Amino acid sequence: MGHESLKLELIEWLTKLEDDETIHYLKVVKDSSTSDHDWWDDLTDEQKQGIERGLRDIDEGRTVPHDEVKRRYGL
């Protein structure tokens, strides 16, 4: 899929999006690419905790390799 068709697909998806948390997150991502401001500071405490949980899972080996997930779900 080329850049232009991907952009159009994303625009169409975004126009139908009603999840406030996802919209806020996308705004943070957009703004972070145009400033020196650290995007981490714009995340909610819940988002930060989720990221930190994920990083702890990685550190403690509680992960499943991508190939294993694909095999389990027939992808």
PDB file of N, CA, C and O in Angstrom:
ATOM      1  N   MET A   1       0.854  -1.175   0.000  1.00  0.00           N
ATOM      2  CA  MET A   1       0.000   0.000   0.000  1.00  0.00           C
ATOM      3  C   MET A   1       0.896   1.233   0.000  1.00  0.00           C
ATOM      4  O   MET A   1       1.795   1.351   0.833  1.00  0.00           O
ATOM      5  N   GLY A   2       0.655   2.143  -0.923  1.00  0.00           N
ATOM      6  CA  GLY A   2       1.438   3.365  -1.019  1.00  0.00           C
ATOM      7  C   GLY A   2       1.058   4.369   0.057  1.00  0.00           C
ATOM      8  O   GLY A   2       0.040   4.233   0.735  1.00  0.00           O
ATOM      9  N   HIS A   3       1.915   5.387   0.194  1.00  0.00           N
ATOM     10  CA  HIS A   3       1.674   6.418   1.211  1.00  0.00           C
ATOM     11  C   HIS A   3       0.325   7.104   1.042  1.00  0.00           C
ATOM     12  O   HIS A   3      -0.404   7.309   2.012  1.00  0.00           O
ATOM     13  N   GLU A   4       0.001   7.458  -0.197  1.00  0.00           N
ATOM     14  CA  GLU A   4      -1.244   8.204  -0.422  1.00  0.00           C
ATOM     15  C   GLU A   4      -2.470   7.375  -0.054  1.00  0.00           C
ATOM     16  O   GLU A   4      -3.387   7.886   0.589  1.00  0.00           O
ATOM     17  N   SER A   5      -2.503   6.112  -0.448  1.00  0.00           N
ATOM     18  CA  SER A   5      -3.668   5.287  -0.113  1.00  0.00           C
ATOM     19  C   SER A   5      -3.722   5.008   1.385  1.00  0.00           C
ATOM     20  O   SER A   5      -4.810   4.919   1.954  1.00  0.00           O
ATOM     21  N   LEU A   6      -2.571   4.871   2.028  1.00  0.00           N
ATOM     22  CA  LEU A   6      -2.533   4.687   3.479  1.00  0.00           C
ATOM     23  C   LEU A   6      -3.059   5.934   4.190  1.00  0.00           C
ATOM     24  O   LEU A   6      -3.821   5.829   5.151  1.00  0.00           O
ATOM     25  N   LYS A   7      -2.655   7.100   3.721  1.00  0.00           N
ATOM     26  CA  LYS A   7      -3.152   8.350   4.311  1.00  0.00           C
ATOM     27  C   LYS A   7      -4.671   8.446   4.182  1.00  0.00           C
ATOM     28  O   LYS A   7      -5.358   8.821   5.132  1.00  0.00           O
ATOM     29  N   LEU A   8      -5.187   8.107   3.008  1.00  0.00           N
ATOM     30  CA  LEU A   8      -6.631   8.167   2.797  1.00  0.00           C
ATOM     31  C   LEU A   8      -7.364   7.180   3.703  1.00  0.00           C
ATOM     32  O   LEU A   8      -8.424   7.494   4.246  1.00  0.00           O
ATOM     33  N   GLU A   9      -6.794   5.986   3.862  1.00  0.00           N
ATOM     34  CA  GLU A   9      -7.390   5.000   4.762  1.00  0.00           C
ATOM     35  C   GLU A   9      -7.419   5.523   6.193  1.00  0.00           C
ATOM     36  O   GLU A   9      -8.416   5.357   6.896  1.00  0.00           O
ATOM     37  N   LEU A  10      -6.334   6.151   6.625  1.00  0.00           N
ATOM     38  CA  LEU A  10      -6.270   6.698   7.975  1.00  0.00           C
ATOM     39  C   LEU A  10      -7.248   7.862   8.157  1.00  0.00           C
ATOM     40  O   LEU A  10      -7.886   7.989   9.202  1.00  0.00           O
ATOM     41  N   ILE A  11      -7.357   8.702   7.140  1.00  0.00           N
ATOM     42  CA  ILE A  11      -8.300   9.827   7.212  1.00  0.00           C
ATOM     43  C   ILE A  11      -9.727   9.309   7.346  1.00  0.00           C
ATOM     44  O   ILE A  11     -10.500   9.807   8.164  1.00  0.00           O
ATOM     45  N   GLU A  12     -10.067   8.320   6.549  1.00  0.00           N
ATOM     46  CA  GLU A  12     -11.412   7.750   6.613  1.00  0.00           C
ATOM     47  C   GLU A  12     -11.677   7.154   8.001  1.00  0.00           C
ATOM     48  O   GLU A  12     -12.744   7.363   8.579  1.00  0.00           O
ATOM     49  N   TRP A  13     -10.695   6.412   8.530  1.00  0.00           N
ATOM     50  CA  TRP A  13     -10.831   5.812   9.865  1.00  0.00           C
ATOM     51  C   TRP A  13     -10.997   6.901  10.920  1.00  0.00           C
ATOM     52  O   TRP A  13     -11.845   6.798  11.806  1.00  0.00           O
ATOM     53  N   LEU A  14     -10.179   7.941  10.814  1.00  0.00           N
ATOM     54  CA  LEU A  14     -10.200   9.011  11.804  1.00  0.00           C
ATOM     55  C   LEU A  14     -11.537   9.752  11.811  1.00  0.00           C
ATOM     56  O   LEU A  14     -12.021  10.136  12.876  1.00  0.00           O
ATOM     57  N   THR A  15     -12.131   9.954  10.653  1.00  0.00           N
ATOM     58  CA  THR A  15     -13.406  10.670  10.599  1.00  0.00           C
ATOM     59  C   THR A  15     -14.529   9.895  11.297  1.00  0.00           C
ATOM     60  O   THR A  15     -15.519  10.487  11.729  1.00  0.00           O
ATOM     61  N   LYS A  16     -14.374   8.576  11.406  1.00  0.00           N
ATOM     62  CA  LYS A  16     -15.397   7.754  12.052  1.00  0.00           C
ATOM     63  C   LYS A  16     -15.063   7.439  13.512  1.00  0.00           C
ATOM     64  O   LYS A  16     -15.884   6.868  14.230  1.00  0.00           O
ATOM     65  N   LEU A  17     -13.876   7.807  13.943  1.00  0.00           N
ATOM     66  CA  LEU A  17     -13.399   7.481  15.282  1.00  0.00           C
ATOM     67  C   LEU A  17     -14.154   8.269  16.338  1.00  0.00           C
ATOM     68  O   LEU A  17     -14.299   9.486  16.231  1.00  0.00           O
ATOM     69  N   GLU A  18     -14.639   7.562  17.371  1.00  0.00           N
ATOM     70  CA  GLU A  18     -15.374   8.225  18.443  1.00  0.00           C
ATOM     71  C   GLU A  18     -14.751   7.989  19.813  1.00  0.00           C
ATOM     72  O   GLU A  18     -15.295   8.441  20.820  1.00  0.00           O
ATOM     73  N   ASP A  19     -13.634   7.299  19.868  1.00  0.00           N
ATOM     74  CA  ASP A  19     -12.964   6.992  21.133  1.00  0.00           C
ATOM     75  C   ASP A  19     -12.113   8.188  21.556  1.00  0.00           C
ATOM     76  O   ASP A  19     -11.071   8.464  20.961  1.00  0.00           O
ATOM     77  N   ASP A  20     -12.569   8.891  22.589  1.00  0.00           N
ATOM     78  CA  ASP A  20     -11.879  10.107  23.037  1.00  0.00           C
ATOM     79  C   ASP A  20     -10.427   9.855  23.430  1.00  0.00           C
ATOM     80  O   ASP A  20      -9.559  10.682  23.152  1.00  0.00           O
ATOM     81  N   GLU A  21     -10.158   8.721  24.072  1.00  0.00           N
ATOM     82  CA  GLU A  21      -8.793   8.437  24.513  1.00  0.00           C
ATOM     83  C   GLU A  21      -7.863   8.262  23.305  1.00  0.00           C
ATOM     84  O   GLU A  21      -6.735   8.756  23.316  1.00  0.00           O
ATOM     85  N   THR A  22      -8.323   7.575  22.285  1.00  0.00           N
ATOM     86  CA  THR A  22      -7.512   7.383  21.085  1.00  0.00           C
ATOM     87  C   THR A  22      -7.301   8.705  20.367  1.00  0.00           C
ATOM     88  O   THR A  22      -6.201   8.980  19.888  1.00  0.00           O
ATOM     89  N   ILE A  23      -8.330   9.519  20.288  1.00  0.00           N
ATOM     90  CA  ILE A  23      -8.205  10.829  19.643  1.00  0.00           C
ATOM     91  C   ILE A  23      -7.188  11.681  20.394  1.00  0.00           C
ATOM     92  O   ILE A  23      -6.354  12.336  19.770  1.00  0.00           O
ATOM     93  N   HIS A  24      -7.246  11.682  21.716  1.00  0.00           N
ATOM     94  CA  HIS A  24      -6.280  12.436  22.519  1.00  0.00           C
ATOM     95  C   HIS A  24      -4.865  11.914  22.281  1.00  0.00           C
ATOM     96  O   HIS A  24      -3.926  12.695  22.123  1.00  0.00           O
ATOM     97  N   TYR A  25      -4.719  10.594  22.256  1.00  0.00           N
ATOM     98  CA  TYR A  25      -3.410   9.993  22.028  1.00  0.00           C
ATOM     99  C   TYR A  25      -2.852  10.406  20.659  1.00  0.00           C
ATOM    100  O   TYR A  25      -1.677  10.754  20.544  1.00  0.00           O
ATOM    101  N   LEU A  26      -3.685  10.368  19.641  1.00  0.00           N
ATOM    102  CA  LEU A  26      -3.232  10.755  18.299  1.00  0.00           C
ATOM    103  C   LEU A  26      -2.815  12.221  18.262  1.00  0.00           C
ATOM    104  O   LEU A  26      -1.863  12.577  17.566  1.00  0.00           O
ATOM    105  N   LYS A  27      -3.508  13.062  18.994  1.00  0.00           N
ATOM    106  CA  LYS A  27      -3.138  14.477  19.086  1.00  0.00           C
ATOM    107  C   LYS A  27      -1.775  14.628  19.743  1.00  0.00           C
ATOM    108  O   LYS A  27      -0.961  15.442  19.307  1.00  0.00           O
ATOM    109  N   VAL A  28      -1.522  13.852  20.786  1.00  0.00           N
ATOM    110  CA  VAL A  28      -0.221  13.884  21.459  1.00  0.00           C
ATOM    111  C   VAL A  28       0.877  13.462  20.487  1.00  0.00           C
ATOM    112  O   VAL A  28       1.931  14.094  20.423  1.00  0.00           O
ATOM    113  N   VAL A  29       0.632  12.401  19.737  1.00  0.00           N
ATOM    114  CA  VAL A  29       1.622  11.932  18.761  1.00  0.00           C
ATOM    115  C   VAL A  29       1.877  13.006  17.709  1.00  0.00           C
ATOM    116  O   VAL A  29       3.027  13.288  17.374  1.00  0.00           O
ATOM    117  N   LYS A  30       0.812  13.602  17.189  1.00  0.00           N
ATOM    118  CA  LYS A  30       0.957  14.657  16.182  1.00  0.00           C
ATOM    119  C   LYS A  30       1.765  15.827  16.717  1.00  0.00           C
ATOM    120  O   LYS A  30       2.692  16.305  16.063  1.00  0.00           O
ATOM    121  N   ASP A  31       1.408  16.284  17.908  1.00  0.00           N
ATOM    122  CA  ASP A  31       2.102  17.434  18.489  1.00  0.00           C
ATOM    123  C   ASP A  31       3.554  17.121  18.825  1.00  0.00           C
ATOM    124  O   ASP A  31       4.409  18.003  18.755  1.00  0.00           O
ATOM    125  N   SER A  32       3.839  15.886  19.186  1.00  0.00           N
ATOM    126  CA  SER A  32       5.212  15.534  19.566  1.00  0.00           C
ATOM    127  C   SER A  32       6.157  15.573  18.371  1.00  0.00           C
ATOM    128  O   SER A  32       7.365  15.743  18.538  1.00  0.00           O
ATOM    129  N   SER A  33       5.621  15.418  17.187  1.00  0.00           N
ATOM    130  CA  SER A  33       6.489  15.428  16.006  1.00  0.00           C
ATOM    131  C   SER A  33       6.820  16.845  15.551  1.00  0.00           C
ATOM    132  O   SER A  33       7.662  17.031  14.673  1.00  0.00           O
ATOM    133  N   THR A  34       6.169  17.839  16.137  1.00  0.00           N
ATOM    134  CA  THR A  34       6.398  19.221  15.705  1.00  0.00           C
ATOM    135  C   THR A  34       6.982  20.103  16.804  1.00  0.00           C
ATOM    136  O   THR A  34       7.052  21.322  16.648  1.00  0.00           O
ATOM    137  N   SER A  35       7.402  19.496  17.915  1.00  0.00           N
ATOM    138  CA  SER A  35       7.963  20.311  18.985  1.00  0.00           C
ATOM    139  C   SER A  35       9.043  19.545  19.734  1.00  0.00           C
ATOM    140  O   SER A  35       9.227  18.343  19.540  1.00  0.00           O
ATOM    141  N   ASP A  36       9.750  20.265  20.589  1.00  0.00           N
ATOM    142  CA  ASP A  36      10.770  19.647  21.418  1.00  0.00           C
ATOM    143  C   ASP A  36      10.174  19.140  22.731  1.00  0.00           C
ATOM    144  O   ASP A  36      10.887  18.580  23.564  1.00  0.00           O
ATOM    145  N   HIS A  37       8.886  19.331  22.914  1.00  0.00           N
ATOM    146  CA  HIS A  37       8.199  18.911  24.127  1.00  0.00           C
ATOM    147  C   HIS A  37       8.182  17.384  24.201  1.00  0.00           C
ATOM    148  O   HIS A  37       7.953  16.725  23.187  1.00  0.00           O
ATOM    149  N   ASP A  38       8.418  16.818  25.369  1.00  0.00           N
ATOM    150  CA  ASP A  38       8.425  15.370  25.556  1.00  0.00           C
ATOM    151  C   ASP A  38       6.990  14.858  25.636  1.00  0.00           C
ATOM    152  O   ASP A  38       6.229  15.257  26.517  1.00  0.00           O
ATOM    153  N   TRP A  39       6.627  13.974  24.709  1.00  0.00           N
ATOM    154  CA  TRP A  39       5.263  13.454  24.642  1.00  0.00           C
ATOM    155  C   TRP A  39       4.871  12.711  25.912  1.00  0.00           C
ATOM    156  O   TRP A  39       3.686  12.641  26.238  1.00  0.00           O
ATOM    157  N   TRP A  40       5.835  12.158  26.631  1.00  0.00           N
ATOM    158  CA  TRP A  40       5.551  11.427  27.861  1.00  0.00           C
ATOM    159  C   TRP A  40       4.785  12.311  28.853  1.00  0.00           C
ATOM    160  O   TRP A  40       3.900  11.841  29.568  1.00  0.00           O
ATOM    161  N   ASP A  41       5.138  13.583  28.880  1.00  0.00           N
ATOM    162  CA  ASP A  41       4.508  14.510  29.814  1.00  0.00           C
ATOM    163  C   ASP A  41       3.024  14.719  29.513  1.00  0.00           C
ATOM    164  O   ASP A  41       2.270  15.146  30.387  1.00  0.00           O
ATOM    165  N   ASP A  42       2.605  14.425  28.299  1.00  0.00           N
ATOM    166  CA  ASP A  42       1.212  14.625  27.910  1.00  0.00           C
ATOM    167  C   ASP A  42       0.336  13.395  28.117  1.00  0.00           C
ATOM    168  O   ASP A  42      -0.883  13.470  27.962  1.00  0.00           O
ATOM    169  N   LEU A  43       0.947  12.260  28.467  1.00  0.00           N
ATOM    170  CA  LEU A  43       0.176  11.045  28.688  1.00  0.00           C
ATOM    171  C   LEU A  43      -0.534  11.103  30.032  1.00  0.00           C
ATOM    172  O   LEU A  43      -0.070  11.755  30.967  1.00  0.00           O
ATOM    173  N   THR A  44      -1.668  10.410  30.114  1.00  0.00           N
ATOM    174  CA  THR A  44      -2.368  10.310  31.386  1.00  0.00           C
ATOM    175  C   THR A  44      -1.598   9.363  32.300  1.00  0.00           C
ATOM    176  O   THR A  44      -0.754   8.595  31.838  1.00  0.00           O
ATOM    177  N   ASP A  45      -1.890   9.421  33.590  1.00  0.00           N
ATOM    178  CA  ASP A  45      -1.243   8.506  34.533  1.00  0.00           C
ATOM    179  C   ASP A  45      -1.546   7.052  34.163  1.00  0.00           C
ATOM    180  O   ASP A  45      -0.680   6.185  34.279  1.00  0.00           O
ATOM    181  N   GLU A  46      -2.762   6.796  33.724  1.00  0.00           N
ATOM    182  CA  GLU A  46      -3.151   5.441  33.333  1.00  0.00           C
ATOM    183  C   GLU A  46      -2.319   4.964  32.137  1.00  0.00           C
ATOM    184  O   GLU A  46      -1.878   3.815  32.117  1.00  0.00           O
ATOM    185  N   GLN A  47      -2.103   5.822  31.152  1.00  0.00           N
ATOM    186  CA  GLN A  47      -1.290   5.455  29.996  1.00  0.00           C
ATOM    187  C   GLN A  47       0.156   5.185  30.406  1.00  0.00           C
ATOM    188  O   GLN A  47       0.768   4.221  29.945  1.00  0.00           O
ATOM    189  N   LYS A  48       0.696   6.035  31.269  1.00  0.00           N
ATOM    190  CA  LYS A  48       2.069   5.839  31.745  1.00  0.00           C
ATOM    191  C   LYS A  48       2.199   4.526  32.504  1.00  0.00           C
ATOM    192  O   LYS A  48       3.173   3.795  32.320  1.00  0.00           O
ATOM    193  N   GLN A  49       1.223   4.222  33.356  1.00  0.00           N
ATOM    194  CA  GLN A  49       1.263   2.977  34.116  1.00  0.00           C
ATOM    195  C   GLN A  49       1.204   1.775  33.189  1.00  0.00           C
ATOM    196  O   GLN A  49       1.883   0.776  33.427  1.00  0.00           O
ATOM    197  N   GLY A  50       0.404   1.858  32.139  1.00  0.00           N
ATOM    198  CA  GLY A  50       0.310   0.761  31.182  1.00  0.00           C
ATOM    199  C   GLY A  50       1.636   0.518  30.473  1.00  0.00           C
ATOM    200  O   GLY A  50       2.046  -0.627  30.285  1.00  0.00           O
ATOM    201  N   ILE A  51       2.293   1.584  30.086  1.00  0.00           N
ATOM    202  CA  ILE A  51       3.598   1.462  29.432  1.00  0.00           C
ATOM    203  C   ILE A  51       4.618   0.875  30.402  1.00  0.00           C
ATOM    204  O   ILE A  51       5.401  -0.003  30.039  1.00  0.00           O
ATOM    205  N   GLU A  52       4.601   1.363  31.627  1.00  0.00           N
ATOM    206  CA  GLU A  52       5.548   0.860  32.628  1.00  0.00           C
ATOM    207  C   GLU A  52       5.302  -0.613  32.935  1.00  0.00           C
ATOM    208  O   GLU A  52       6.257  -1.365  33.131  1.00  0.00           O
ATOM    209  N   ARG A  53       4.029  -1.043  32.981  1.00  0.00           N
ATOM    210  CA  ARG A  53       3.713  -2.463  33.168  1.00  0.00           C
ATOM    211  C   ARG A  53       4.274  -3.292  32.031  1.00  0.00           C
ATOM    212  O   ARG A  53       4.852  -4.358  32.248  1.00  0.00           O
ATOM    213  N   GLY A  54       4.099  -2.794  30.817  1.00  0.00           N
ATOM    214  CA  GLY A  54       4.614  -3.501  29.653  1.00  0.00           C
ATOM    215  C   GLY A  54       6.127  -3.630  29.684  1.00  0.00           C
ATOM    216  O   GLY A  54       6.672  -4.681  29.349  1.00  0.00           O
ATOM    217  N   LEU A  55       6.803  -2.567  30.084  1.00  0.00           N
ATOM    218  CA  LEU A  55       8.263  -2.621  30.172  1.00  0.00           C
ATOM    219  C   LEU A  55       8.721  -3.597  31.251  1.00  0.00           C
ATOM    220  O   LEU A  55       9.714  -4.301  31.070  1.00  0.00           O
ATOM    221  N   ARG A  56       7.992  -3.644  32.387  1.00  0.00           N
ATOM    222  CA  ARG A  56       8.322  -4.622  33.432  1.00  0.00           C
ATOM    223  C   ARG A  56       8.115  -6.041  32.921  1.00  0.00           C
ATOM    224  O   ARG A  56       8.926  -6.926  33.194  1.00  0.00           O
ATOM    225  N   ASP A  57       7.031  -6.260  32.178  1.00  0.00           N
ATOM    226  CA  ASP A  57       6.789  -7.583  31.601  1.00  0.00           C
ATOM    227  C   ASP A  57       7.956  -8.001  30.712  1.00  0.00           C
ATOM    228  O   ASP A  57       8.396  -9.150  30.762  1.00  0.00           O
ATOM    229  N   ILE A  58       8.450  -7.086  29.911  1.00  0.00           N
ATOM    230  CA  ILE A  58       9.594  -7.386  29.045  1.00  0.00           C
ATOM    231  C   ILE A  58      10.814  -7.720  29.886  1.00  0.00           C
ATOM    232  O   ILE A  58      11.490  -8.719  29.636  1.00  0.00           O
ATOM    233  N   ASP A  59      11.097  -6.893  30.878  1.00  0.00           N
ATOM    234  CA  ASP A  59      12.265  -7.114  31.739  1.00  0.00           C
ATOM    235  C   ASP A  59      12.192  -8.452  32.465  1.00  0.00           C
ATOM    236  O   ASP A  59      13.220  -9.092  32.688  1.00  0.00           O
ATOM    237  N   GLU A  60      10.988  -8.880  32.835  1.00  0.00           N
ATOM    238  CA  GLU A  60      10.808 -10.102  33.613  1.00  0.00           C
ATOM    239  C   GLU A  60      10.481 -11.312  32.735  1.00  0.00           C
ATOM    240  O   GLU A  60      10.130 -12.377  33.244  1.00  0.00           O
ATOM    241  N   GLY A  61      10.599 -11.144  31.423  1.00  0.00           N
ATOM    242  CA  GLY A  61      10.431 -12.276  30.510  1.00  0.00           C
ATOM    243  C   GLY A  61       9.000 -12.721  30.279  1.00  0.00           C
ATOM    244  O   GLY A  61       8.776 -13.826  29.785  1.00  0.00           O
ATOM    245  N   ARG A  62       8.032 -11.896  30.620  1.00  0.00           N
ATOM    246  CA  ARG A  62       6.625 -12.250  30.406  1.00  0.00           C
ATOM    247  C   ARG A  62       6.166 -11.752  29.036  1.00  0.00           C
ATOM    248  O   ARG A  62       5.292 -10.893  28.918  1.00  0.00           O
ATOM    249  N   THR A  63       6.781 -12.318  28.021  1.00  0.00           N
ATOM    250  CA  THR A  63       6.434 -11.952  26.651  1.00  0.00           C
ATOM    251  C   THR A  63       6.272 -13.215  25.818  1.00  0.00           C
ATOM    252  O   THR A  63       6.723 -14.293  26.203  1.00  0.00           O
ATOM    253  N   VAL A  64       5.631 -13.065  24.689  1.00  0.00           N
ATOM    254  CA  VAL A  64       5.475 -14.156  23.732  1.00  0.00           C
ATOM    255  C   VAL A  64       6.038 -13.659  22.412  1.00  0.00           C
ATOM    256  O   VAL A  64       5.631 -12.603  21.926  1.00  0.00           O
ATOM    257  N   PRO A  65       6.971 -14.402  21.822  1.00  0.00           N
ATOM    258  CA  PRO A  65       7.543 -13.961  20.545  1.00  0.00           C
ATOM    259  C   PRO A  65       6.477 -13.818  19.454  1.00  0.00           C
ATOM    260  O   PRO A  65       5.482 -14.542  19.439  1.00  0.00           O
ATOM    261  N   HIS A  66       6.703 -12.891  18.565  1.00  0.00           N
ATOM    262  CA  HIS A  66       5.773 -12.594  17.478  1.00  0.00           C
ATOM    263  C   HIS A  66       5.442 -13.842  16.668  1.00  0.00           C
ATOM    264  O   HIS A  66       4.281 -14.077  16.335  1.00  0.00           O
ATOM    265  N   ASP A  67       6.455 -14.639  16.352  1.00  0.00           N
ATOM    266  CA  ASP A  67       6.220 -15.866  15.573  1.00  0.00           C
ATOM    267  C   ASP A  67       5.291 -16.840  16.306  1.00  0.00           C
ATOM    268  O   ASP A  67       4.478 -17.520  15.681  1.00  0.00           O
ATOM    269  N   GLU A  68       5.420 -16.899  17.628  1.00  0.00           N
ATOM    270  CA  GLU A  68       4.558 -17.769  18.431  1.00  0.00           C
ATOM    271  C   GLU A  68       3.107 -17.297  18.375  1.00  0.00           C
ATOM    272  O   GLU A  68       2.195 -18.111  18.234  1.00  0.00           O
ATOM    273  N   VAL A  69       2.893 -16.004  18.481  1.00  0.00           N
ATOM    274  CA  VAL A  69       1.533 -15.451  18.409  1.00  0.00           C
ATOM    275  C   VAL A  69       0.932 -15.745  17.037  1.00  0.00           C
ATOM    276  O   VAL A  69      -0.223 -16.157  16.931  1.00  0.00           O
ATOM    277  N   LYS A  70       1.720 -15.533  16.000  1.00  0.00           N
ATOM    278  CA  LYS A  70       1.226 -15.817  14.645  1.00  0.00           C
ATOM    279  C   LYS A  70       0.836 -17.287  14.509  1.00  0.00           C
ATOM    280  O   LYS A  70      -0.195 -17.602  13.915  1.00  0.00           O
ATOM    281  N   ARG A  71       1.649 -18.179  15.051  1.00  0.00           N
ATOM    282  CA  ARG A  71       1.375 -19.612  14.943  1.00  0.00           C
ATOM    283  C   ARG A  71       0.102 -19.964  15.726  1.00  0.00           C
ATOM    284  O   ARG A  71      -0.741 -20.715  15.236  1.00  0.00           O
ATOM    285  N   ARG A  72      -0.033 -19.424  16.932  1.00  0.00           N
ATOM    286  CA  ARG A  72      -1.205 -19.722  17.777  1.00  0.00           C
ATOM    287  C   ARG A  72      -2.509 -19.317  17.109  1.00  0.00           C
ATOM    288  O   ARG A  72      -3.514 -20.022  17.197  1.00  0.00           O
ATOM    289  N   TYR A  73      -2.476 -18.177  16.443  1.00  0.00           N
ATOM    290  CA  TYR A  73      -3.708 -17.622  15.875  1.00  0.00           C
ATOM    291  C   TYR A  73      -3.820 -17.810  14.365  1.00  0.00           C
ATOM    292  O   TYR A  73      -4.682 -17.219  13.715  1.00  0.00           O
ATOM    293  N   GLY A  74      -2.937 -18.640  13.821  1.00  0.00           N
ATOM    294  CA  GLY A  74      -3.014 -18.974  12.403  1.00  0.00           C
ATOM    295  C   GLY A  74      -2.793 -17.805  11.483  1.00  0.00           C
ATOM    296  O   GLY A  74      -3.427 -17.700  10.433  1.00  0.00           O
ATOM    297  N   LEU A  75      -1.898 -16.930  11.870  1.00  0.00           N
ATOM    298  CA  LEU A  75      -1.615 -15.737  11.044  1.00  0.00           C
ATOM    299  C   LEU A  75      -0.411 -15.955  10.158  1.00  0.00           C
ATOM    300  O   LEU A  75      -0.032 -15.062   9.401  1.00  0.00           O
TER     301      LEU A  75
END
